[in-house]
Amino acid sequence: MIVAIEPESGDVFLGKTLGLADKAAFEKYPDQWVYFVRLDNPEAAIPLPTW
């Protein structure tokens, strides 16, 4: 499971894949950077723009 976090609002979006989490975040924040974290490995956080 992947969590996408929009840091300014604190909104979170869940997805079974990076693509699904990104799609959910993109619908609300199409031009923002979000952080993605794998729930089974929280040290693997990566910042990416929604696309």
PyMOL CGO cylinders between C-alpha atoms (Angstrom):
from pymol import cmd
from pymol.cgo import CYLINDER

trace = [
    CYLINDER, 0.00, 0.00, 0.00, 1.25, 3.48, -0.92, 0.3, 1, 1, 1, 1, 1, 1,
    CYLINDER, 1.25, 3.48, -0.92, 0.35, 6.72, 0.87, 0.3, 1, 1, 1, 1, 1, 1,
    CYLINDER, 0.35, 6.72, 0.87, 0.57, 10.05, -0.95, 0.3, 1, 1, 1, 1, 1, 1,
    CYLINDER, 0.57, 10.05, -0.95, 0.83, 13.05, 1.40, 0.3, 1, 1, 1, 1, 1, 1,
    CYLINDER, 0.83, 13.05, 1.40, 0.31, 16.65, 0.35, 0.3, 1, 1, 1, 1, 1, 1,
    CYLINDER, 0.31, 16.65, 0.35, 2.48, 18.39, 2.98, 0.3, 1, 1, 1, 1, 1, 1,
    CYLINDER, 2.48, 18.39, 2.98, 0.88, 21.84, 3.09, 0.3, 1, 1, 1, 1, 1, 1,
    CYLINDER, 0.88, 21.84, 3.09, -2.65, 20.58, 3.75, 0.3, 1, 1, 1, 1, 1, 1,
    CYLINDER, -2.65, 20.58, 3.75, -1.78, 17.26, 5.38, 0.3, 1, 1, 1, 1, 1, 1,
    CYLINDER, -1.78, 17.26, 5.38, -4.20, 15.48, 3.06, 0.3, 1, 1, 1, 1, 1, 1,
    CYLINDER, -4.20, 15.48, 3.06, -3.40, 11.81, 2.46, 0.3, 1, 1, 1, 1, 1, 1,
    CYLINDER, -3.40, 11.81, 2.46, -4.36, 9.52, -0.41, 0.3, 1, 1, 1, 1, 1, 1,
    CYLINDER, -4.36, 9.52, -0.41, -4.09, 5.73, -0.43, 0.3, 1, 1, 1, 1, 1, 1,
    CYLINDER, -4.09, 5.73, -0.43, -3.44, 3.41, -3.34, 0.3, 1, 1, 1, 1, 1, 1,
    CYLINDER, -3.44, 3.41, -3.34, -2.39, -0.18, -3.87, 0.3, 1, 1, 1, 1, 1, 1,
    CYLINDER, -2.39, -0.18, -3.87, 0.24, 1.13, -6.30, 0.3, 1, 1, 1, 1, 1, 1,
    CYLINDER, 0.24, 1.13, -6.30, 2.20, 4.35, -6.76, 0.3, 1, 1, 1, 1, 1, 1,
    CYLINDER, 2.20, 4.35, -6.76, 0.09, 5.10, -9.83, 0.3, 1, 1, 1, 1, 1, 1,
    CYLINDER, 0.09, 5.10, -9.83, -3.19, 4.77, -7.95, 0.3, 1, 1, 1, 1, 1, 1,
    CYLINDER, -3.19, 4.77, -7.95, -2.02, 6.90, -5.02, 0.3, 1, 1, 1, 1, 1, 1,
    CYLINDER, -2.02, 6.90, -5.02, -0.75, 9.51, -7.48, 0.3, 1, 1, 1, 1, 1, 1,
    CYLINDER, -0.75, 9.51, -7.48, -4.04, 9.50, -9.39, 0.3, 1, 1, 1, 1, 1, 1,
    CYLINDER, -4.04, 9.50, -9.39, -5.97, 10.18, -6.20, 0.3, 1, 1, 1, 1, 1, 1,
    CYLINDER, -5.97, 10.18, -6.20, -3.62, 13.03, -5.19, 0.3, 1, 1, 1, 1, 1, 1,
    CYLINDER, -3.62, 13.03, -5.19, -3.61, 14.48, -8.72, 0.3, 1, 1, 1, 1, 1, 1,
    CYLINDER, -3.61, 14.48, -8.72, -7.41, 14.80, -8.74, 0.3, 1, 1, 1, 1, 1, 1,
    CYLINDER, -7.41, 14.80, -8.74, -7.25, 17.26, -5.84, 0.3, 1, 1, 1, 1, 1, 1,
    CYLINDER, -7.25, 17.26, -5.84, -3.73, 18.71, -6.25, 0.3, 1, 1, 1, 1, 1, 1,
    CYLINDER, -3.73, 18.71, -6.25, -2.74, 18.59, -9.95, 0.3, 1, 1, 1, 1, 1, 1,
    CYLINDER, -2.74, 18.59, -9.95, 0.15, 21.06, -9.60, 0.3, 1, 1, 1, 1, 1, 1,
    CYLINDER, 0.15, 21.06, -9.60, 1.56, 20.21, -6.17, 0.3, 1, 1, 1, 1, 1, 1,
    CYLINDER, 1.56, 20.21, -6.17, 4.46, 18.14, -4.92, 0.3, 1, 1, 1, 1, 1, 1,
    CYLINDER, 4.46, 18.14, -4.92, 3.42, 15.21, -2.80, 0.3, 1, 1, 1, 1, 1, 1,
    CYLINDER, 3.42, 15.21, -2.80, 5.39, 12.66, -0.78, 0.3, 1, 1, 1, 1, 1, 1,
    CYLINDER, 5.39, 12.66, -0.78, 4.89, 8.96, -1.36, 0.3, 1, 1, 1, 1, 1, 1,
    CYLINDER, 4.89, 8.96, -1.36, 5.53, 6.40, 1.34, 0.3, 1, 1, 1, 1, 1, 1,
    CYLINDER, 5.53, 6.40, 1.34, 5.23, 2.63, 1.23, 0.3, 1, 1, 1, 1, 1, 1,
    CYLINDER, 5.23, 2.63, 1.23, 3.44, 1.48, 4.37, 0.3, 1, 1, 1, 1, 1, 1,
    CYLINDER, 3.44, 1.48, 4.37, 5.65, -1.60, 4.63, 0.3, 1, 1, 1, 1, 1, 1,
    CYLINDER, 5.65, -1.60, 4.63, 8.80, 0.58, 4.42, 0.3, 1, 1, 1, 1, 1, 1,
    CYLINDER, 8.80, 0.58, 4.42, 8.27, 4.14, 5.75, 0.3, 1, 1, 1, 1, 1, 1,
    CYLINDER, 8.27, 4.14, 5.75, 11.97, 4.94, 5.23, 0.3, 1, 1, 1, 1, 1, 1,
    CYLINDER, 11.97, 4.94, 5.23, 11.38, 4.78, 1.48, 0.3, 1, 1, 1, 1, 1, 1,
    CYLINDER, 11.38, 4.78, 1.48, 9.64, 8.17, 1.22, 0.3, 1, 1, 1, 1, 1, 1,
    CYLINDER, 9.64, 8.17, 1.22, 10.10, 10.04, -2.06, 0.3, 1, 1, 1, 1, 1, 1,
    CYLINDER, 10.10, 10.04, -2.06, 8.89, 13.52, -3.09, 0.3, 1, 1, 1, 1, 1, 1,
    CYLINDER, 8.89, 13.52, -3.09, 7.43, 13.80, -6.59, 0.3, 1, 1, 1, 1, 1, 1,
    CYLINDER, 7.43, 13.80, -6.59, 5.14, 16.21, -8.40, 0.3, 1, 1, 1, 1, 1, 1,
    CYLINDER, 5.14, 16.21, -8.40, 1.75, 14.81, -9.26, 0.3, 1, 1, 1, 1, 1, 1,
    CYLINDER, 1.75, 14.81, -9.26, 1.59, 14.10, -12.98, 0.3, 1, 1, 1, 1, 1, 1,
]
cmd.load_cgo(trace, "trace")
